[in-house]
């Protein structure tokens, strides 16, 4: 038993390592959570895409608060185990339900955070933390800090999910009609994956393709390029809103059969096509 206790002791280097890990998984999570306060519409839509998740807007707000407040607590080493517990749950949902990552072997940032929080949940924050310095007072101070952060988060309000707007037109959906789907403006709808960022993952055959971006499943409003481009791969170009037929089809060359991703930033109208 004496030998086991010696093995279980954490060295000074171990405590420093725990501090460095806390600083990274704490501060970076604070940044991620703060970027979602007030709650952006795309965050709610991502949670809505998880079929089993109840009350998506509330859960999206709770996840954002957990990232923000939990990240601060992890960084300070205050209420470390409770914070790590809730952050681990949040990252598990992000990795395995939202992104469908394969446990242990799937490379995804959320899974990396998950196992880091599991380590902190098991070991704690180490000696270089407020939990260690404040002892029994740390619990009450941590609860107070979490409460203050909750008040701040609520005071910022939430943003109801709203459609992007361009030149007074409400954009409810974007699709990519082209040579690969008989130019159907309702086919191959793009998904909102970030703030004004739309993405489509699509299987394409090798060879040249042409396409445009159709708004609201119709040709009334569409986006293309002002000057015809040479078919290239990967493709990066800027789109323009068509006005009386002044835009051309976007052209690209697909090198081999497979799955490709097409991403559009609706704010800058920058479009990129690349392999998945």
C-alpha positions as CSV (number, residue, x, y, z in Angstrom):
1,X,0.0,0.0,0.0
2,X,2.9,2.4,0.8
3,X,4.4,1.7,-2.6
4,X,1.0,2.4,-4.3
5,X,0.8,5.7,-2.5
6,X,4.2,6.7,-3.8
7,X,3.3,5.8,-7.3
8,X,0.0,7.8,-7.0
9,X,1.8,11.0,-6.0
10,X,2.0,13.8,-8.6
11,X,5.4,15.4,-9.1
12,X,6.0,19.1,-9.5
13,X,6.3,18.5,-13.3
14,X,2.9,16.8,-13.2
15,X,1.3,19.8,-11.5
16,X,2.9,22.2,-14.0
17,X,1.6,20.0,-16.8
18,X,-1.9,20.1,-15.4
19,X,-1.7,23.9,-15.2
20,X,-0.6,24.2,-18.8
21,X,-3.4,21.9,-19.9
22,X,-5.9,23.8,-17.9
23,X,-4.7,27.1,-19.4
24,X,-5.2,25.8,-22.9
25,X,-8.5,23.9,-22.6
26,X,-9.8,26.7,-20.4
27,X,-8.9,29.9,-22.2
28,X,-9.7,28.5,-25.7
29,X,-13.1,27.3,-24.4
30,X,-13.7,30.8,-22.9
31,X,-13.1,32.2,-26.4
32,X,-15.4,29.7,-28.0
33,X,-18.2,30.4,-25.5
34,X,-17.9,34.1,-25.6
35,X,-18.2,34.1,-29.4
36,X,-21.7,32.6,-28.9
37,X,-23.0,35.3,-26.4
38,X,-25.5,36.6,-27.4
39,X,-26.7,33.3,-28.8
40,X,-26.3,33.3,-32.6
41,X,-28.9,31.7,-34.8
42,X,-26.5,29.2,-36.4
43,X,-25.8,27.7,-32.9
44,X,-29.5,27.0,-32.4
45,X,-29.8,25.5,-35.8
46,X,-26.8,23.1,-35.1
47,X,-28.5,21.9,-31.9
48,X,-31.9,21.5,-33.8
49,X,-30.1,19.2,-36.2
50,X,-29.6,16.7,-33.3
51,X,-32.8,14.7,-33.5
52,X,-33.0,13.6,-29.9
53,X,-32.2,17.0,-28.3
54,X,-35.1,18.7,-26.5
55,X,-35.6,22.5,-26.3
56,X,-32.9,23.3,-28.8
57,X,-32.7,27.0,-28.2
58,X,-32.4,26.5,-24.4
59,X,-29.9,23.7,-24.8
60,X,-27.8,25.8,-27.3
61,X,-27.8,28.7,-24.8
62,X,-26.8,26.3,-22.0
63,X,-24.0,24.9,-24.1
64,X,-22.7,28.4,-24.8
65,X,-22.8,29.3,-21.2
66,X,-21.1,26.1,-20.2
67,X,-18.2,26.8,-22.6
68,X,-17.9,30.4,-21.4
69,X,-18.3,29.9,-17.6
70,X,-16.7,26.4,-17.5
71,X,-13.7,27.6,-19.4
72,X,-13.1,30.4,-16.9
73,X,-13.4,28.0,-13.9
74,X,-11.1,25.5,-15.6
75,X,-8.5,28.3,-16.2
76,X,-8.6,29.4,-12.6
77,X,-8.7,25.9,-11.2
78,X,-11.9,26.7,-9.4
79,X,-14.7,24.2,-9.0
80,X,-12.6,22.2,-11.5
81,X,-14.3,18.9,-11.2
82,X,-17.9,20.2,-11.6
83,X,-16.8,22.4,-14.5
84,X,-14.9,19.6,-16.2
85,X,-18.0,17.3,-15.8
86,X,-20.3,19.7,-17.6
87,X,-17.8,20.6,-20.3
88,X,-17.1,16.9,-20.9
89,X,-20.8,16.3,-21.5
90,X,-21.0,19.3,-23.8
91,X,-18.0,18.1,-25.8
92,X,-19.3,14.6,-26.0
93,X,-22.5,15.8,-27.6
94,X,-20.5,18.0,-30.0
95,X,-18.2,15.2,-31.0
96,X,-20.5,12.2,-31.1
97,X,-24.0,13.6,-31.9
98,X,-23.3,16.8,-33.8
99,X,-20.2,15.8,-35.7
100,X,-20.7,12.0,-35.6
101,X,-17.0,11.4,-34.7
102,X,-15.8,7.8,-34.1
103,X,-14.8,7.4,-30.4
104,X,-11.0,7.3,-29.8
105,X,-9.9,7.0,-33.4
106,X,-11.9,9.9,-35.0
107,X,-9.9,13.1,-35.3
108,X,-12.0,16.0,-34.1
109,X,-11.2,18.9,-31.8
110,X,-14.3,18.3,-29.6
111,X,-13.1,14.8,-28.8
112,X,-9.7,16.0,-27.8
113,X,-11.3,18.5,-25.4
114,X,-13.6,15.8,-24.1
115,X,-10.8,13.5,-22.9
116,X,-8.8,16.5,-21.5
117,X,-11.8,17.3,-19.3
118,X,-12.1,13.6,-18.3
119,X,-8.5,13.8,-17.0
120,X,-9.3,16.9,-15.0
121,X,-12.5,15.3,-13.7
122,X,-10.5,12.3,-12.4
123,X,-7.3,14.1,-11.1
124,X,-8.5,17.6,-10.3
125,X,-6.8,20.9,-11.0
126,X,-3.5,20.1,-9.1
127,X,-1.7,22.3,-6.6
128,X,-1.4,25.3,-8.9
129,X,-5.1,26.1,-8.7
130,X,-7.5,28.1,-6.6
131,X,-9.2,24.9,-5.5
132,X,-5.9,23.9,-3.8
133,X,-5.2,27.4,-2.4
134,X,-8.7,28.2,-1.1
135,X,-9.5,24.7,0.2
136,X,-13.1,24.7,1.6
137,X,-13.7,28.3,0.6
138,X,-13.1,27.5,-3.1
139,X,-16.5,25.8,-3.4
140,X,-18.4,28.9,-2.4
141,X,-16.3,31.3,-4.3
142,X,-16.7,29.1,-7.4
143,X,-20.5,29.1,-7.0
144,X,-20.4,32.9,-6.7
145,X,-18.3,33.2,-9.9
146,X,-20.5,30.9,-11.8
147,X,-23.6,32.9,-10.7
148,X,-22.0,36.2,-11.7
149,X,-21.2,34.7,-15.1
150,X,-24.7,33.4,-15.5
151,X,-26.1,36.9,-14.8
152,X,-23.8,38.4,-17.4
153,X,-24.8,35.8,-20.0
154,X,-28.5,36.3,-19.4
155,X,-28.1,40.1,-19.5
156,X,-26.7,39.8,-23.0
157,X,-29.9,38.3,-24.1
158,X,-30.4,35.8,-27.0
159,X,-30.7,36.2,-30.7
160,X,-33.6,34.3,-32.2
161,X,-32.6,32.3,-35.3
162,X,-33.0,34.6,-38.2
163,X,-32.4,34.2,-41.9
164,X,-29.6,36.1,-43.7
165,X,-30.7,39.1,-45.5
166,X,-29.4,40.4,-48.8
167,X,-30.6,43.6,-50.5
168,X,-33.9,43.4,-48.6
169,X,-34.6,39.8,-49.6
170,X,-35.0,37.2,-46.8
171,X,-32.8,34.2,-47.6
172,X,-34.5,31.1,-46.4
173,X,-32.3,28.6,-48.3
174,X,-29.4,28.3,-50.7
175,X,-29.0,25.5,-53.2
176,X,-26.5,24.7,-56.0
177,X,-28.2,23.9,-59.3
178,X,-25.7,22.7,-61.9
179,X,-24.7,20.2,-64.5
180,X,-24.6,17.5,-61.8
181,X,-28.3,17.8,-60.9
182,X,-30.1,19.0,-64.1
183,X,-30.0,22.6,-62.9
184,X,-32.7,22.0,-60.3
185,X,-32.8,25.1,-58.0
186,X,-34.3,23.0,-55.2
187,X,-31.6,20.3,-55.3
188,X,-28.4,20.1,-53.3
189,X,-29.4,22.6,-50.5
190,X,-26.5,24.1,-48.5
191,X,-26.4,23.8,-44.7
192,X,-25.8,26.8,-42.4
193,X,-22.7,25.8,-40.4
194,X,-21.6,29.1,-39.0
195,X,-22.3,32.8,-39.0
196,X,-23.3,33.4,-42.6
197,X,-21.3,30.3,-43.6
198,X,-23.1,27.8,-45.8
199,X,-21.7,24.4,-46.9
200,X,-22.6,21.5,-49.1
201,X,-21.1,18.0,-49.2
202,X,-21.8,16.3,-52.5
203,X,-20.7,13.3,-54.5
204,X,-19.3,14.4,-57.9
205,X,-18.2,12.5,-61.0
206,X,-14.8,13.4,-62.6
207,X,-14.7,16.0,-65.3
208,X,-15.8,19.7,-65.7
209,X,-18.9,21.0,-63.9
210,X,-20.8,24.2,-63.9
211,X,-23.2,25.6,-61.3
212,X,-24.7,28.7,-59.7
213,X,-26.2,29.5,-56.3
214,X,-30.0,29.7,-56.2
215,X,-31.8,31.5,-53.4
216,X,-35.1,30.2,-51.9
217,X,-35.3,27.2,-54.4
218,X,-35.9,29.5,-57.4
219,X,-34.0,31.3,-60.1
220,X,-35.5,34.7,-59.3
221,X,-32.4,35.5,-57.2
222,X,-29.2,33.7,-58.0
223,X,-25.4,34.2,-57.7
224,X,-22.7,33.6,-60.2
225,X,-19.4,35.1,-61.4
226,X,-19.2,38.3,-63.5
227,X,-16.4,37.0,-65.7
228,X,-16.3,33.4,-66.9
229,X,-13.5,31.4,-65.2
230,X,-11.5,28.5,-66.3
231,X,-12.4,25.1,-64.8
232,X,-9.9,24.6,-61.9
233,X,-9.5,22.6,-58.8
234,X,-9.5,23.4,-55.9
235,X,-11.7,26.4,-56.8
236,X,-11.8,29.8,-55.0
237,X,-13.8,32.6,-56.4
238,X,-16.0,35.5,-55.5
239,X,-19.7,35.5,-56.5
240,X,-22.0,38.4,-57.4
241,X,-25.8,38.7,-57.2
242,X,-27.2,38.3,-60.7
243,X,-28.8,41.4,-62.1
244,X,-30.7,40.9,-65.4
245,X,-28.5,38.0,-66.4
246,X,-25.1,39.7,-65.9
247,X,-23.4,36.7,-64.2
248,X,-21.9,33.5,-65.6
249,X,-21.9,30.0,-64.3
250,X,-19.2,29.0,-61.9
251,X,-16.9,26.4,-63.5
252,X,-14.7,23.8,-61.8
253,X,-12.9,20.6,-62.7
254,X,-13.4,17.5,-60.6
255,X,-10.2,15.4,-60.7
256,X,-11.7,12.1,-59.6
257,X,-15.0,10.6,-58.4
258,X,-15.7,11.2,-54.7
259,X,-17.2,13.5,-52.1
260,X,-16.5,17.2,-52.2
261,X,-17.3,20.2,-50.1
262,X,-18.5,23.6,-51.4
263,X,-18.4,26.5,-48.9
264,X,-19.9,29.9,-49.3
265,X,-19.4,32.9,-47.0
266,X,-22.6,34.9,-47.5
267,X,-21.0,38.1,-46.1
268,X,-18.0,38.2,-48.4
269,X,-19.6,36.1,-51.2
270,X,-16.4,34.0,-51.3
271,X,-16.9,30.5,-52.5
272,X,-14.5,27.5,-52.2
273,X,-14.7,24.0,-53.7
274,X,-12.4,21.4,-52.4
275,X,-12.1,17.7,-51.6
276,X,-13.7,16.5,-48.4
